[in-house]
Amino acid sequence: MSKHRAARLIHFLGLFAMAATGALAQTQTQTPESFYRGRTVSIYIGFGGGGSYDFYGHLIARHMGKHIPGNPTVVAQSMPGAGSFKLANWLTSLAPRDGTAMGIVSQAVALEEALGSPGVQYKTRDFNWIGRATSVIEIMMTGEKAKAKTIDDAYTTEVMIGGTGPGSPSEGYPKLLNAAAGTKFRIIAGYPASAEVLLAMEKGEVDAAFTSFGSLTAYHQDWLDQKKVHLLAQGTVARTRELPDVPAVGELGKTPQDRQMLQLYASTADIGRSFIAPPGLPTERVAVLRAAFDATMNDPEFRAEVTRVKAEFHPLPGEQVQKLIEATAQTPPEVIARMKALLQGNN
């Protein structure tokens, strides 16, 4: 290379470096308002339409934008697949890390990671947990045509239940109950979301479905009013105020060890419908999103909509959700090992 060309190359590289440094400095000094103004923030939903994850994803998207500095447009988008593992993995590896992408994934993501479930390529503790809209009362129910009307019936009668993916409670609970309590659930896998399972139950293609109580009351209150469904169990550690007569999964089990395992799995209901952002976000962007989420939870218009549709509403700040995630890592390894063997085994 000639001295003249080398000098030009060095000069060009110098200009490039100065420009890059300037851009970086501009990004670092950019206020949240100037960054978000005119942008779009996407909230990705790890399940298909019609279920409670979809409901809360769209609900937050409708209200959160006005609480983010610069008032960006906030949109909800579906990215279903593998019990929300697809979205969790995408947020880990491909999503933008600038505060314009959020997600709502299965409440069991931390437990599934601890279990080493196939398809998990994320680290739950690395996500930035933005906040929880609600803890969740999930219910296992049968349709009016099913033979099983109570959880006791499921000990003697085979119950076909629709499954929405290996990482979803719709498949986890039946497997654990079969092993720890002696029920006879048979998982019919392949449904993209709980809405499709509910439709299949209504048609009599499956006997049972697993969904949130809030989703049921929001979309199918008539089923309860007309006694078209039978509530077998609720996926909680103990019976809730809302459903005092429905057995809690945490009280079932043949031995104390069985009940400990069921209670651990049911504890994921505390994660509920929580929102995450990708790993590696600048600290200040995490703070902005958490503050905006908390403000949304206190927004009168948001609360009015929650009240109008009778949605479950037990919010929790992101910092506290992060602590719940950390607690999963403290689970005794022998409990995890047994649960892993059961959940990853064949139905």
C-alpha positions as CSV (number, residue, x, y, z in Angstrom):
1,M,0.0,0.0,0.0
2,S,1.3,3.4,-0.9
3,K,2.0,6.0,1.8
4,H,-0.7,8.2,0.3
5,R,-3.4,5.5,0.5
6,A,-2.3,4.5,4.0
7,A,-2.6,8.1,5.2
8,R,-6.1,8.3,3.7
9,L,-7.1,5.0,5.4
10,I,-5.8,6.2,8.8
11,H,-7.6,9.5,8.3
12,F,-10.9,7.7,7.4
13,L,-10.6,5.3,10.4
14,G,-10.0,8.3,12.7
15,L,-13.1,10.0,11.4
16,F,-15.1,6.8,11.9
17,A,-13.9,6.4,15.4
18,M,-14.8,9.9,16.3
19,A,-18.3,9.5,14.8
20,A,-18.8,6.2,16.8
21,T,-17.6,7.8,20.0
22,G,-19.9,10.7,19.4
23,A,-22.8,8.5,18.8
24,L,-22.1,6.5,21.9
25,A,-21.8,9.7,24.0
26,Q,-25.1,10.9,22.5
27,T,-26.8,7.6,23.5
28,Q,-25.4,7.8,27.0
29,T,-26.5,11.4,27.6
30,Q,-29.9,10.9,25.8
31,T,-32.8,11.5,28.2
32,P,-35.5,8.9,28.4
33,E,-38.0,11.3,26.9
34,S,-35.8,12.1,23.9
35,F,-35.1,8.4,23.4
36,Y,-38.7,7.1,23.5
37,R,-40.3,10.0,21.7
38,G,-41.7,8.8,18.4
39,R,-40.6,5.2,19.0
40,T,-42.6,2.0,19.4
41,V,-42.4,-0.3,22.4
42,S,-43.5,-3.9,21.7
43,I,-44.9,-6.2,24.3
44,Y,-44.6,-9.7,23.0
45,I,-46.9,-12.4,24.3
46,G,-45.7,-16.0,24.6
47,F,-49.0,-17.6,24.0
48,G,-51.8,-17.4,21.4
49,G,-54.9,-15.2,21.7
50,G,-57.8,-15.7,24.1
51,G,-56.0,-16.7,27.2
52,S,-55.0,-14.6,30.3
53,Y,-51.4,-13.9,29.1
54,D,-52.9,-12.4,25.9
55,F,-55.4,-10.5,28.0
56,Y,-52.9,-8.9,30.3
57,G,-50.4,-8.3,27.5
58,H,-53.0,-6.2,25.6
59,L,-54.3,-4.6,28.7
60,I,-50.8,-3.2,29.7
61,A,-50.1,-2.2,26.1
62,R,-53.3,0.0,26.1
63,H,-52.2,2.0,29.1
64,M,-48.5,1.9,29.7
65,G,-47.4,4.3,26.9
66,K,-48.6,7.4,28.6
67,H,-46.5,6.6,31.6
68,I,-43.2,6.2,29.7
69,P,-41.3,9.5,29.1
70,G,-41.8,10.6,25.5
71,N,-45.1,8.7,25.3
72,P,-44.1,6.1,22.8
73,T,-46.6,3.9,21.0
74,V,-47.0,0.6,22.8
75,V,-48.2,-2.4,20.9
76,A,-48.9,-6.0,21.8
77,Q,-47.7,-8.8,19.5
78,S,-48.1,-12.6,19.8
79,M,-45.1,-14.9,19.6
80,P,-46.5,-18.2,20.8
81,G,-44.6,-21.5,20.8
82,A,-43.4,-24.2,23.2
83,G,-45.2,-23.0,26.2
84,S,-43.6,-19.5,25.7
85,F,-40.0,-20.9,25.5
86,K,-39.8,-19.5,22.0
87,L,-40.4,-15.9,23.3
88,A,-38.1,-16.3,26.3
89,N,-35.3,-17.6,24.1
90,W,-35.9,-14.8,21.6
91,L,-35.8,-12.1,24.3
92,T,-32.5,-13.6,25.5
93,S,-30.7,-13.7,22.1
94,L,-32.3,-11.6,19.5
95,A,-34.6,-8.9,21.0
96,P,-33.3,-5.3,21.0
97,R,-31.7,-4.3,24.3
98,D,-32.6,-0.7,24.4
99,G,-35.9,-0.7,26.2
100,T,-38.2,-1.1,23.2
101,A,-39.0,-4.8,23.8
102,M,-40.8,-6.5,26.6
103,G,-42.5,-9.8,27.0
104,I,-45.0,-11.8,29.1
105,V,-44.0,-15.5,29.4
106,S,-45.1,-18.5,31.4
107,Q,-45.2,-18.1,35.1
108,A,-43.1,-21.3,35.3
109,V,-40.1,-20.1,33.3
110,A,-37.8,-20.0,36.4
111,L,-38.9,-23.5,37.5
112,E,-38.5,-24.9,34.0
113,E,-35.0,-23.5,33.8
114,A,-34.2,-25.2,37.2
115,L,-35.6,-28.4,35.9
116,G,-33.4,-28.2,32.8
117,S,-36.4,-28.6,30.5
118,P,-35.7,-29.2,26.8
119,G,-35.8,-26.0,24.8
120,V,-34.7,-23.7,27.6
121,Q,-32.0,-21.4,26.3
122,Y,-32.5,-18.5,28.7
123,K,-31.4,-17.6,32.2
124,T,-34.4,-16.4,34.2
125,R,-32.3,-14.4,36.7
126,D,-30.8,-12.5,33.8
127,F,-34.1,-11.1,32.6
128,N,-35.1,-7.7,33.9
129,W,-38.4,-8.2,35.7
130,I,-40.5,-5.1,35.1
131,G,-43.5,-5.9,37.2
132,R,-46.5,-8.2,37.9
133,A,-50.0,-7.4,36.9
134,T,-51.4,-10.1,39.1
135,S,-50.7,-13.4,40.8
136,V,-52.9,-16.1,39.3
137,I,-55.5,-18.5,40.4
138,E,-55.4,-21.2,37.8
139,I,-58.1,-23.9,37.7
140,M,-58.4,-27.4,36.3
141,M,-61.9,-28.0,35.2
142,T,-64.0,-30.4,33.2
143,G,-66.8,-29.8,30.7
144,E,-70.4,-30.7,31.3
145,K,-70.1,-33.8,29.2
146,A,-67.2,-35.2,31.2
147,K,-67.6,-38.1,33.6
148,A,-65.3,-36.6,36.2
149,K,-67.0,-33.9,38.2
150,T,-64.6,-33.6,41.1
151,I,-60.9,-34.2,41.8
152,D,-62.0,-37.5,43.6
153,D,-63.5,-38.7,40.3
154,A,-60.1,-38.2,38.6
155,Y,-58.6,-40.8,40.9
156,T,-60.8,-43.5,39.3
157,T,-61.8,-42.1,35.9
158,E,-59.4,-41.3,33.0
159,V,-59.6,-37.6,32.2
160,M,-58.3,-36.3,28.9
161,I,-56.9,-32.8,29.4
162,G,-55.6,-30.4,26.6
163,G,-52.0,-29.3,26.8
164,T,-50.4,-26.2,25.4
165,G,-46.7,-27.1,25.5
166,P,-44.1,-28.8,27.7
167,G,-43.4,-25.6,29.7
168,S,-47.0,-24.8,30.5
169,P,-48.9,-25.7,33.7
170,S,-51.6,-27.3,31.5
171,E,-49.2,-30.2,31.1
172,G,-47.1,-29.9,34.3
173,Y,-50.0,-30.2,36.8
174,P,-51.5,-33.3,35.3
175,K,-48.2,-35.1,35.3
176,L,-47.4,-34.2,38.9
177,L,-50.9,-35.0,40.1
178,N,-50.8,-38.4,38.5
179,A,-47.5,-39.2,40.3
180,A,-48.1,-37.5,43.6
181,A,-51.8,-37.8,44.1
182,G,-52.8,-40.8,42.0
183,T,-55.0,-39.1,39.5
184,K,-55.6,-40.4,36.0
185,F,-55.1,-37.5,33.7
186,R,-54.1,-38.1,30.0
187,I,-52.6,-35.1,28.3
188,I,-53.7,-34.4,24.7
189,A,-50.9,-32.2,23.5
190,G,-50.6,-29.8,20.6
191,Y,-52.9,-26.9,21.4
192,P,-51.4,-23.4,20.9
193,A,-53.2,-21.7,23.7
194,S,-55.8,-22.2,26.4
195,A,-58.5,-20.7,24.2
196,E,-58.2,-23.7,21.8
197,V,-58.3,-26.1,24.7
198,L,-61.5,-24.5,26.1
199,L,-63.1,-24.8,22.6
200,A,-62.1,-28.4,22.4
201,M,-63.5,-29.1,25.9
202,E,-66.7,-27.3,24.9
203,K,-67.0,-29.6,21.8
204,G,-66.2,-32.7,23.9
205,E,-62.9,-33.4,22.1
206,V,-61.2,-33.3,25.6
207,D,-62.7,-33.7,29.0
208,A,-60.7,-31.0,30.8
209,A,-58.8,-27.7,30.5
210,F,-56.5,-25.7,32.6
211,T,-56.8,-21.9,32.5
212,S,-56.8,-18.9,34.9
213,F,-59.9,-18.2,36.9
214,G,-59.7,-14.6,35.8
215,S,-59.7,-15.6,32.2
216,L,-62.7,-17.9,32.8
217,T,-64.7,-15.1,34.5
218,A,-63.7,-12.6,31.9
219,Y,-64.6,-14.7,28.9
220,H,-66.9,-17.4,30.1
221,Q,-68.8,-16.3,33.2
222,D,-71.9,-18.0,31.7
223,W,-70.2,-21.4,32.1
224,L,-70.0,-20.8,35.8
225,D,-73.5,-19.3,36.1
226,Q,-75.1,-22.1,34.1
227,K,-72.9,-24.8,35.8
228,K,-71.5,-25.9,32.4
229,V,-68.1,-26.6,34.0
230,H,-66.9,-28.4,37.1
231,L,-63.9,-27.0,39.0
232,L,-61.6,-29.9,40.0
233,A,-58.7,-28.1,41.6
234,Q,-57.0,-24.7,41.8
235,G,-53.3,-24.4,41.0
236,T,-52.3,-22.7,44.3
237,V,-50.5,-23.6,47.5
238,A,-53.6,-23.2,49.6
239,R,-57.3,-22.5,48.9
240,T,-58.0,-18.9,47.9
241,R,-60.6,-16.4,49.1
242,E,-62.2,-16.5,45.7
243,L,-62.6,-20.3,45.6
244,P,-62.8,-21.6,49.2
245,D,-64.6,-24.8,48.2
246,V,-62.2,-25.9,45.4
247,P,-59.3,-28.1,46.5
248,A,-55.8,-26.5,46.2
249,V,-53.2,-28.6,44.4
250,G,-50.9,-27.8,47.4
251,E,-53.1,-29.8,49.8
252,L,-53.2,-32.9,47.6
253,G,-50.5,-35.6,47.5
254,K,-50.2,-39.0,49.2
255,T,-47.2,-38.1,51.4
256,P,-45.6,-34.9,52.9
257,Q,-42.9,-35.2,50.2
258,D,-45.6,-35.4,47.5
259,R,-47.3,-32.3,48.9
260,Q,-44.0,-30.4,49.1
261,M,-43.4,-31.0,45.4
262,L,-46.9,-30.0,44.5
263,Q,-46.6,-26.8,46.6
264,L,-43.3,-25.9,44.9
265,Y,-44.9,-26.2,41.5
266,A,-48.0,-24.3,42.6
267,S,-45.8,-21.5,44.0
268,T,-45.3,-20.3,40.4
269,A,-48.7,-18.7,40.7
270,D,-47.0,-16.0,42.7
271,I,-45.1,-15.1,39.5
272,G,-48.4,-14.9,37.7
273,R,-48.7,-12.5,34.9
274,S,-45.3,-10.8,35.1
275,F,-43.6,-8.7,32.4
276,I,-39.9,-9.0,31.5
277,A,-37.3,-7.1,29.4
278,P,-34.3,-8.7,27.8
279,P,-31.0,-9.1,29.7
280,G,-28.4,-6.5,29.3
281,L,-30.6,-3.4,29.3
282,P,-29.0,-0.2,30.6
283,T,-29.9,0.3,34.2
284,E,-31.6,3.6,33.6
285,R,-33.9,2.0,31.0
286,V,-34.9,-0.7,33.4
287,A,-35.7,2.0,36.0
288,V,-37.9,3.8,33.4
289,L,-39.9,0.8,32.5
290,R,-40.4,-0.3,36.1
291,A,-41.6,3.2,37.0
292,A,-43.9,3.3,34.1
293,F,-45.3,-0.1,34.9
294,D,-45.9,0.9,38.5
295,A,-47.6,4.1,37.4
296,T,-49.8,2.0,35.1
297,M,-50.9,-0.2,38.0
298,N,-52.1,3.0,39.8
299,D,-53.7,4.6,36.7
300,P,-57.4,5.3,37.4
301,E,-58.4,4.4,33.8
302,F,-56.4,1.2,33.9
303,R,-58.0,0.2,37.2
304,A,-61.4,1.1,35.9
305,E,-60.9,-1.3,33.0
306,V,-59.7,-4.0,35.4
307,T,-62.8,-3.6,37.5
308,R,-65.1,-3.5,34.5
309,V,-63.9,-6.9,33.2
310,K,-63.5,-8.4,36.7
311,A,-59.9,-9.3,36.0
312,E,-57.6,-10.6,38.7
313,F,-55.4,-7.8,40.0
314,H,-52.7,-8.4,42.5
315,P,-49.8,-6.2,41.3
316,L,-46.2,-6.4,42.5
317,P,-43.2,-4.1,41.6
318,G,-40.4,-5.6,39.4
319,E,-37.8,-5.5,42.2
320,Q,-40.0,-7.8,44.3
321,V,-40.7,-10.2,41.4
322,Q,-37.0,-10.4,40.9
323,K,-36.7,-11.7,44.5
324,L,-39.3,-14.3,43.9
325,I,-37.3,-15.5,40.9
326,E,-34.1,-15.7,43.0
327,A,-36.0,-17.8,45.6
328,T,-36.5,-20.6,43.1
329,A,-32.7,-21.1,43.0
330,Q,-32.8,-22.0,46.7
331,T,-35.0,-25.1,46.1
332,P,-33.6,-28.3,47.6
333,P,-32.0,-30.3,44.7
334,E,-33.7,-33.6,45.6
335,V,-37.1,-31.9,45.1
336,I,-36.0,-30.5,41.8
337,A,-34.6,-33.9,40.7
338,R,-37.9,-35.7,41.4
339,M,-40.0,-33.1,39.7
340,K,-37.6,-33.1,36.7
341,A,-38.0,-36.8,36.3
342,L,-41.7,-36.6,36.4
343,L,-42.2,-33.6,34.2
344,Q,-39.8,-34.7,31.5
345,G,-41.1,-38.3,31.5
346,N,-43.8,-39.5,29.2
347,N,-47.4,-38.9,30.0
